Amino acid sequence: MLHIPLWRRILIWAVCLAGLLLALPNAFYERVERSNDAEAAIARGLTTDELEAEAALWPSFLPDGLVNLGLDLRGGAHLLAEVQVEEVYAARMEALWPELRDTLAAERETVGFVTREEAPEGELRIRISEAAGAERALELARGLATPVTTLTGAGASDLQISMNGTLLTVQLSEAEKAASDDRTVRQALEIVRRRIDEVGTREPTIIRQGQDRILVQVPGVGSAQEVKDIIGTTAQLTFQPVLTRTTDANAVAPAGAEVLPSLEEEGVYYVLESAPVVTGEELVDAQPSFDQNGLPAVSFRFNPAGARAFGTYTAENVGALFAIVLDDEVISAPQIRQAIPGGSGIIMGSFTVEESTNLAVLLRAGALPAELTFLEERTIGPELGQDSIDAGKLAAIVGGVAVIAVMALSYGLFGWFANIALGINMILLFGALSMLGGTLTLPGIAGIVLTMGMAVDANVLVYERIREEMRTAKGPARAIELGYERALSAIIDANITTLITAGILFFLGSGPVRGFAITLGLGILTSVFTALFVTRVLVVMWYDRRRPKTLRI
Amino acid sequence: MPIRIVPDDTNINFFAAARITFGASVVAVIASIILFFTMGLNYGIDFTGGTSIRTEAEQPVDIGAYRDALSGLDLGDVTISEVFDPGFDDDQHVAQVRIQAQEGHESVSNETMGAVEAALKGVDPTLEFMAVDSVGGKVSGELIRTAVLAVVGAMAAILVYIWLRFEWQFSIGAVAALVHDVALTIGIFSLFQIKFDLAIIAALLTIVGYSINDTVVVFDRARENLRKFKTRPLIEVLNISANETLSRTVMTSGTTLVALIALLVLGGDVIRGFVFAITWGIVVGTYSSIYVAKNIVLMLGVKRDWDKPSTPTGGQFADVDA
């Protein structure tokens, strides 16, 4: 009657063993963390004896996934920024005005005089003096529009142009606004990432949230204010003439020149003229594209002033190198193959498609495309985090011991089976958290303590049922079997409803609350597993050995 | 022999004082609602916007001096309270400073933070900012919406699940018990003006999850007994079910409470409000599954058409325990 097939026993113990292996690194947290950091550095191509030694701190055949500590435990800053995407619309209209004015002015005989009128932000209103020329003016304006470059907005024009009498109104089309918003947020995200990477803190999280928001989490910094200062700095992009290329870090620059490292090539330095030919402020756009040979390249466009300066310089220096410098690092130093008039050009190099895309992003990412407004910011000091960890640990240990005592007193030997299951449950919970890369937060610790209390519930349900079945006396084996069988529906129903609330918490919550939902949800799954399978195997093993006539439960 | 916390074969008539217990629950819920509308909740900055700073200093907190230092900064509403915890060291004096949202800014500006820090350090040079939270009006509005959505959504999902697995009467009973638990928790937070923030919403959802857990266990037994004792009146069947599951209810609530009390005492002040909400919720949740949920089921009555066991009305898993 009380038989569990061997394969199932093996499977159950295998799951427990896997959980133990996955949870193991957390017992040696600092050691594994150091080893992982060293391995990551080696993977990037840095190899020193020291790193090798660090990496060897944790054997490579063991799992090395750790439970991430949330900001509220580790300390750090959390910021939610909103990108003011509308600013870009206005800037685009400002940039369009001279072009439109010149185009219309070229046909003064038909359209008459052109005057710009007051308009709401992001809109361009132009009055022409010849009513008869309205149609031609509209036609000319439409000529300036280009198709929107998105998958969804394919075919749509980027400008929405209308003519009302002699008043020409131009604004960005909805499709272009959407595309522009997306670009703006991507650029902002890229810049924020670059800014924060420069500071070199461990594992910052920088992700887009919703339409126009960016979430930044930086562990280990003193305050959100610092992070805001870092993000707030504008990137400095310049185009500078190259004097020489060197591998000597200590090269002495002549007067009016400077030595800057290359971003891509380790150990390569460029001696550059300090005065830039053009700066990033004059760059209007940069996009990944292909050169005439079909190789990946980056095309860019300057504003008129930048175009003039760039055209003159390239015409005079064909064959020379010029460097694209971002924040005192040379992104690339291509050769000028020909004069580049008209303010747009193409950067060729031995790019892959990915590299050219990145470079375009970097070029565009020179300065923040729009202002960031900070909607939410939280700083947790590392000491407070450590206090929370200590308090949480102590509470978890005391709570766990208390639960174990209650179970042992109430159910005797069976209580100890449940207690062993509780221990395995905790191991599985940590194993699952490590495997899924889950984040442990302070409410998450509360979730674990709560799980300890509730985890025994399934066992209690079964044991109470066994007690009841014992009274109808069909022998202990039958009582055990019926106990597990009949308690099943209550266990399933009770846990699914809790799982539903954990799921809702996970999807609607953020940060710490989400951490709570994860531990609660995983705790439910592991506790049902341990109660239904692990304790059962333990009970059956005990029963097979002892064959008791009665159960002391 | 293991200790029995609840003796076997209890025969408590849970409906004997139905009028009183149910009446008390109704009164408590109404009182909570009145408290909510009159005293309101002490909303944290998650929901009101503003900035909350946790300071720590070696010298005792002098709220008056802190207030004077900040009064010159023209910050609007400022509240300062001292925080106590048995886990603090002798030279660890913690205070919570709360500043209303500033005009023209979403979250707090660096200038304001700098001025506040300088002013407070003027009072006590050892003072450090341990944690700063600042939430703008835009986000706090969204957080309120999400929070309400989460609680209502969880209840709706449970209503549907119980309805699918049991009868609709049970579903109404279960959700009535949940509303009871959530209302009472909000009531006590309103009464004692404990800070009500995002974590408390998570606690409310946990209470919902726990309370339903308890209720479902009793219901599951009632469903089984309704089949077993086809001719007994509903009130008796419900009473038998409550008695049979009493031992389990007490055990599980007991172990959970034991773990939570450890957390409440030792877990530190940062999550005390959160843990308190859950602890309280488990007490009222246990009460409500015995006294509220079943009373509702009794009032609504259950159609007892169990003649055809081959077509279980209990849902797809109903055969398992039949």
Interface residues (C-beta under 8 A of the other chain):
Chain A: D72 L79 L80 E82 S223 A224 Q225 K228 D229 T373 F374 L375 E376 E377 R378 T379 I380 G381 E383 L384 D387 S388 A391 G392 L394 A395 A396 V398 G399 G400 A402 V403 V406 M407 L409 S410 Y411 G412 F414 G415 L442 P443 I445 A446 V449 L450 M452 G453 M454 V456 D457 V460 L461 E464 R467 E468 R471 E485 R486 L488 S489 A490 I492 D493 A494 N495 I496 T497 T498 I500 T501 A502 I504 L505 L508 G509 P512 V513 F516 A517 L520 R552 I553
Chain B: M1 P2 I3 R4 I5 D8 R54 G87 E106 S107 V108 N110 M113 G114 E128 F129 M130 A131 V132 D133 S134 V135 G136 K138 V139 T146 L149 A150 G153 A154 A157 I158 Y161 I162 R165 L198 A199 I201 A202 L205 T206 V208 G209 Y210 I212 N213 D214 V216 V217 F219 D220 R221 E224 E244 T245 S247 R248 M251 T252 G254 T255 T256 L257 V258 A259 L260 I261 A262 L263 V265 L266 G267 G268 V270 I271 F274 V275 I278 F317 A318 V320 D321
